[in-house]
Amino acid sequence: MKPIVIASTNKGKIAEIRAAFQGLPLEVHSLAEFGGIPEVEETGKTFAENAVLKATYYARHTGMACLADDSGLEVDALEGAPGVYSARFAGATATDEDNNRKLLAALQGVPREQRSARFRCVLAFLDVDGTILTADGTCEGRILEEPRGSGGFGYDPLFYIPELGATLSEISMAEKNAVSHRGQAVKIMAEHLAKHLVQEKG
């Protein structure tokens, strides 16, 4: 089993990735297992830049192969905001609730047909030999006027997918993995990793 660290302490995110990597010869660790690593400064202008930045930084600090992601919400009526600032939309120490409140305030008065948005995710994997693999995924939907559902995290309760008739907070993890931006990116990354691990063995 190859040990890899996921550059996150978010239990929801770790669980999603761990579920998608079942069947691969990987021993998945959370950043929460490594105390005292200062948080990396996300200075990238794009999700891809931030993902590679994070993977490189945490691989160096843990001595392990590292998988990092950068993901966020792009709202058309807000010209793509919050984008790379999604996690800190309402400030550096913002909670999910703070960010959701700010988003709803920013969209106040915007009609339903103009509330289109997408979640975008870029994953970057850096192996100890310097190999870098990337994968990206998107999930289209729209922003509701109030939260719905108790599952998921982040903006999930506000993100409605018309085809499912539900928000990302109202569906099971298996359903979410099948349609979400991270689910798509993780699926592509799982394929990349399967090939990479075979090549590494050979």
Secondary structure, DSSP 8 states (H G I E B T S, - for coil): -EEEEES---HHHHHHHHHHTTTSSEEEEEGGGSTT--------SSHHHHHHHHHHHHHHHHSSEEEEEEEEEEEGGGTT-BGGGGGGTT-TT--HHHHHHHHHHHTTT--GGG-EEEEEEEEEEE-TTS-EEEEEEEEEEEE-SS---SSS-TTGGGEEETTTTEETTSS-HHHHHHHSHHHHHHHHHHHHHHHHHHHHH-
